[in-house]
Amino acid sequence: MSDRSGRPLEESPAAEAPPVGRMLRKSDAVATRTVAQETLLVPFRGTLASLRQIFALNSVAAFVWARMDGAVAFETLVSAVCDRFDVDGERARVDLEELIADMQAAGLVSEAGCEAGDVESD
């Protein structure tokens, strides 16, 4: 996942891999738009969008994002990615752990039942 300049998100030492049974959901403070077959995430605070932090998702990240509804377990996401993208389970698990940690660090997702943190503006 990258910001709109194409730079990858920095790793956050506080971000942890999701436990197997954890359900994840999208933050209510993020708008999703598809432009020219590219999925973009636009965090907002109040009524203002943070245009300095627009996240472009690759096809795998967009596939996962579309399924983060708070009712799908992490392992279900892993299985879905394996089926859709013909990747082995361990590779999918590692990549999804990294993707979700990045999304959590950016305030884009939270554990279902918990409030997503406000997206901070610069």
Number of C-alpha atoms within 10 A of each C-alpha: 20 16 16 16 11 11 10 12 15 11 12 12 8 9 16 14 16 19 11 12 11 15 21 24 22 23 24 15 19 21 15 16 13 12 8 6 8 12 20 20 20 20 26 20 13 7 7 8 16 16 12 13 20 21 25 21 19 13 13 16 18 18 17 19 22 12 17 21 16 16 13 16 19 22 19 15 20 23 15 17 21 17 12 10 12 10 14 13 16 11 12 21 21 12 15 22 19 18 18 24 23 23 21 24 21 21 19 26 27 24 17 19 10 11 12 18 16 17 18 12 12 6
